[in-house]
Amino acid sequence: MQKLWWSIVCIACVLAFTGQAEQPRAAAAPRPSATPTRRATVTASPTATRMPGARVPADMMGLVGRDPFFETKDGKPNRVAQDTMGRTMSALGVRWVRIDMRIPADYWASDAAVDTAIGQYDYFIKTVAPREKLKVLLLVNFDVVMGVDANEISKGPFTPHTTYGPRYNAYMRVWMTRVQRIVTRYGKALGAIEVLNEANRLPQYSVGGPIGNAVPAEIWAQLTTTLYRACNGGRLRAACEGTPIVFGGLHPRGTNAQGGVAAQSDIDYLASVYRSGAFVSAKKQLGRWPLDAVAYHPYPVELQYVGVKTMGQAMDRLRARLRTLQDGLRPVWITELGYNVGYGRQTEAGQAKFLGASYRILAARRLPNGAREVGVVFWFKYEDFPPDSGVNAQKWGLVHIPFVVGLCPGGACYRANGMPTLYRRAWYVYRDLSPSK
């Protein structure tokens, strides 16, 4: 999720998207949610208050977590808050957690400074996740190089790099060097690695700068290919051989037309990636495409912009394009899917219905070989984030942890122990989807 205002989802749209209403209606102007605060206690028992409906495979249950970067103080992890999140997720039935690696260091930072920043993730990845039996999907996004406009990734000169590949610029070299340090540090503690996030539709990084533009497909392809090769038979094989490399996740609305560059849909962009020199060369040399899954973000309102009205239609559309690219059996990971109860007429009940319907629809989909089409679905998000009120309130979370605006990482200071005060209805629906809870 890179531009919050893009994901204002009207309740009629999401119900239609999951087959619970016939036709979408235009969304009302955003206003603060009138949903009353509902307080509850965590019920970890698998038999308590079970919601109706079929369960889904346990290993499909993913959740976008609160990044450890935000739970540090003076460079040290807030262990209490991270422990709380881990225990809460375990009680919920989460099997996969996605976290975003954030390194607040520009191009010129020393290796020591970079390692210190990476080390802030040690406690969660090496202690909390394994203790709570959570697999980590680590997102290596543009925040691997915080403080630098992500559009620098598209600027030349591009020259061959003896280790990384034939077409690298300064940004790409710094990014890849840091990613390989990260992977070497954590090795098999990582359940999977996701390469960039919504790079086919970027946010605006500077006043007057582009918005809704894309990283050139060749660049995203090159980074994915380099990491895949390094893990599978290359210099990082001891650390990550066999670790799924996930390409994505694709923003479903696609790329805006601007600056003489034509608009491009999400699936056309994906085709450009597969037809890139990096992907084609890897396929010829390795006998396989250089990725393990394609990540997708099927937010309903974004897909409605391109005429897609149901989850089934969204997945059929993506699958059809993969078949034309001779990769028809490629698994898909949904690395973001969410519903904000803080917008318009959104409600907790609507969020809960959308979550349950989406997981069940996606769990039922099969590939021609009988395998599940969707490996994991990561609900966006574990917790609410700022602002807490008003027309732009960000109430995506299954839980709410009290916070105030302040001089803390991310600009908001959360309750130090990380204990939620609110568990939304969707929390219970999520819990009851998992056969292990």
N, C-alpha and C positions, 0 to 999 in steps of 0.2 A: 504494500500500500504506500504509494509515493505522493499522491495528491489527494488529500482527504475529501475535498469538495467533489471529486469525480465519483465518489461512492455513496452519494445520497440515494438511498433505495426506498421507493414508496412501497407500502405494504401490498398494494394490488399487484405491483410488478413481481415481487418475490413470490407471492402465492401463485400467480400465473406461471412463473418460471418453474415451480416444482409441481405444477398440475393441480393446485388447490383452488384455482379460480379460472374462469374462462378467458377473460380478456383484460389486459393491463389498462389502467387509466393514467392520465397525466398526473404527475406528482403535485401536491399542493406546495405552496411556497413554504420553505423551511421555517419552522418555529420551534421553540423549546418543547421538549416532550412533556406531556402531561401525565406520563406513567408514574404512578405512585411508587415510592421506594418500598421494596419488598425485602424484608430481612429474614434470614433463615440461618440455621446451623448446618454445618457439613454433616451429611449422613453417609458414612462409608459402607454401611451394610448393603450387600447385594440384593437383599430382599425387601428393604424398606421403601415404600412409596414408589414402586416400580411403575414407570409410565407405560402405556400400551404401545404395541407395535413391535415389529421384528427387530432383532439385534443384528449387528453387522460384525464382520471379522475383527477381532481385537487388534490385529496388527495394522488396521486401517486408521486407527484413532490417533490423529495428530493435533497439535495445538501450537500456535505461535506464542512463545513465551515472552516474559519481560527480560530484556537483554541484561546479562551480568554487568555490562558497562554502566548501567543506571543504578546498580546497587553496589557502589564502591565509595569509599571515603578515604581520602589521603592515599589513594592507590591500593587500598586494602579492601577485600571483599566484605560486604555486609552478609556474613554467614547466616545470621538469623533469618533475614528476609529470603535468602536463596533457599535455605532449608524449608521455610514455610511454603514457598512456591513448589518445591519438589514434592513435599508431602501432600499438598493440595492436589497436584496433578495426579499423583499416584492414587489417591482416594477417588479421583474422578474417572480413572480407567484410561488415562493417557498412556500411549506406548511410544509416541514420537513427539519431540519438542523441537521447534525451529527457533534458533537464535541467530542474531545478526552480529558478525564480528565488526567491531568499531575500533579503529586505531586513530586516536586524535594526534596525528603526526603528519606533516607535509612531506614533500619530496626529500627534503634535506635532513630529516631526522636521523639520528644515529641508530645503529642496530640495537644498541642497549635500550634506547628510548622505545623502539618498536617492540622489543621483547618484553619490556615492562608493561606496555599497554596490552599485549597479548596475554600476559600472565594474569591479568585481572579475570580471565575466564577460567583459570585453572580449577578453582574450587567447584564451580558448577559442573564443568565437563568431566573432571577426574574424580570428584567425590559425590556430589549430589545426584547426578544423572545415573551413575551405576548403582548407587545405593537404592534409588527409587525405581530401578529397572526401566529407565527412560532412555530411548535411543535419541541421539542428537543429530538433527539435520542442521549443519552449519552453513549459513548463508554468507558467502564472501561477495559482498556487494561493493558499491562505490565508497562506502565508509571504511573500507580497508585503507583508503587514502583520504582521511577527513581533512577538510580545510582547502581542498583543491576542487575547482569546478569540474564536474564529471565530463563536461564537454571537451575537456583537454584530451580525453581518450581518443577523440576523432581527429586530432591535429597532427600533421606531419612535422618533421620528416619521419618516414617509416623505413627502417633498415633491418637487415637480417641480424638475428641474435644467435650466437653459436649454440646456446643451450635451449632457448625457448622456441625459436621458429623463424620463418622467413620474413615476417612483417611486424615489427615492433617499434613503437614510439616510446617517448620518455615515460608517459603515464603507464602504459602497459608493462614496461620493464619493472617499475617500482611496484605496481600492483601484483604482478606474478611473483616477484621475489618475496614479497610479504606473504602471499598465499602459500608459497612453498615452505616458508618458515613455520607458518601456522600448522600445516599438515604434518610436517616433520615433528613438531612438538607434541601433537595430540594423537597421531597415528590411528590405531584401531579404536581409540575412544570415540572417534567420530563414526556415527552410523551411516552418514551420507553427506555429500557436499553439493550445495547449490551454487551455480555460477551465475552471478548477477541477478538483479531483480527488476522486472518491468523495464528492461533497457530498450524496448521498442516503443516506449512512451515516457520520456523523461519529464521530471518537474522543471520548473524555472529556477535556475541556480543564481541568476543575477538580474537586477533591474534592467529591463530592456532586452534581456537574453531570450533565447528560444524557449518555447514551452510546447510539450507534446511531440517533440522531435525524437528521433531514434539514434542509438549508437549504430553505425554501419554494421550490417549483418556479418561482414567478413571479420570484423574485430571481435564480436561476441563469439563467433565460430572459432577464431584463432585461440582465444583464451580457453575456451572449453576443450578444444583439441589438445592444446599444450598440457593442461592438467590431466586429461584422460590418458595421454601417452605416458606422462611421468609416473602415474600411478600403476598403469598396466604394462609392465615390462621395462619402464624407464627408471630414472634416478630415484623416484619416490616409492618404488614398488614395495620395499620393506614396510613402509608406513601406511600405504593406502591401497595396495593391490586388492581388487575385489570390492572396494568401497564404492557404492553407487555414486556416479557423477551425474548430477541432475541439471539439465539445461533449462534455464528459466528464472522466474516464471513470466510467461508472456502476459502482457496486458491485453484484455480482450477487445478493447476499443480501437486498438491500432494506433497508427501514427498520423499526426496532423500534416496537412500540406502547408509548406512554408519555405520561403527563401529559394524558390525555384525547384524544390524537392516535392514530388508528388506524394499524396497521402498513400499509406500502405496498410492493408488490413493485417490483423494478427497472423492469419494463416498464410498470407502472401509473404510476410516477413519470415515466417518459419521456413517457407520454401527457399527464400534467399539464403538462409543459413545452410540448408542442406546442399544447395548448389554452389556454395562458396569453395574457393580453392582449398582451404584448410580441411573442410569436411570431405570433399571428393578425394583429396590426396590420402587422407587417413583411411577412407573406405578401401581404396586400392591397395594400400600397404598392409593394413591390419585385417582386411576381410570383413570388417564390421564398421558400423558408424561409431564415432567417438563420443558416445554418451550412453547412459543406462536408462534414462527416463526423460520425458519432456514435462516440464512444470507449467501449469496453466492456472489462471485466476478468473474463474467464471462468475464474476460479480454480475448479477442480473441486469442492473440498469446499464452497465457498460455494454453488455451484449445487445441490449435493446437498441442501442445506437446503430448497430449494424444489422438489425432486423431479426435477431435471434430471441425467441420468446420462451423457450423451455430449456431445462437442463439437458434433456435428451437430445434436443436439436443442437445445442452447443457442443456436446460430445460427439455426435454424429458428424458434424461439420469438421471438427478437428481430426477425427479418425479418417474421414474421406481424404483429407489432404495428406495425411501420413501414408495412406495407401498409394496415392499418386507419386509419392516420393520414395516408393519401394521400401517403406518401413512400417508396414501395416500392423505389425504385432508389437510395436513399441509401447511399453507401459506409460501411463500418464500419472503424474503426481499433482494433486491439487494443493499447492503450497500456500494459497490464501483463498478463503471463502468466508464472508462475514455479513453482518447485519447490525447497523447502528441504531439503537433504540433512542438516541438523542436527537434524531432528525424528524421533522414533520410529524406525521401521524404514526410513526413507528412505535411499536409496543413490545413489551417483554413477551407477550403471548405470540406475536408475529415472529419474533426472533426464534423462539422455541420451536414453532411449527416449521419454519424455514430450515433450521438446523436438522431436525429429525428427518424431514422429507428429503433433503439434499443427500445426507449420508446414505439413506436407504436406496435412493435412486442410483447413486454412484456405485454402491456395493453390489447391486444386481447386474451391472453391466459386465459382459463377457467378450473376450476376443474369440476369433474363429477357432483357436486351438483350445478353448475352454478355460484359459487363464483369466483371472480378474483383469479388467482393463485399467482400473484405478488402483494404484498401490497404496497410497496414503492420502488422507484428506486432512489438511491443517486448518482448523478453524481459526479465524482471525477475530478475536484475540483472547488471550488469557485475562487481561485486565484493561479497564478503562484508562484513557490517557487525556492530557489537557487539550482544550479547555473542558472544564467540568460542567459548564452551563452555557446557556445562550443558543443561538441558532447554529453555531458550529461545534456544539458539544460532541465529544468523541466517546460515546458509550457503546463500544463494540464488545466489551469484555463479558465473559461468563461470570466474572467477579468484579467487585469494586473495592479498591484499596484506597483509603483516604489519602489525599495529597493536597498540598498548597503550592502556589507559585513561589519559587524561591531559587536561591543560588545552589542548585543541585544539578547533577548531570541531566541534561534534557530540559532544564528550566522548571522542574517541579520536584518538590520534596515529598516523598511518600512516607506513610507511617513506617517507622524504622523496623518494626518486626515483620512487615509485609503481610500482616493478617487482614484478610478481607472482612468487611462489615456487611457485604451484600453478596449473596449467591443468587443469580437470576434464574428464572424458570429454565432457561436453556442449559444451565449447569446440570440440572437433574435429567433433562432429556439426553444430554451428552452422556452422563453417567450410565443411564439405562440402555443406551445403544450398545455398550460394551458387554460381551458375555462374561467378562471377568469381574464385573461389579454388580 
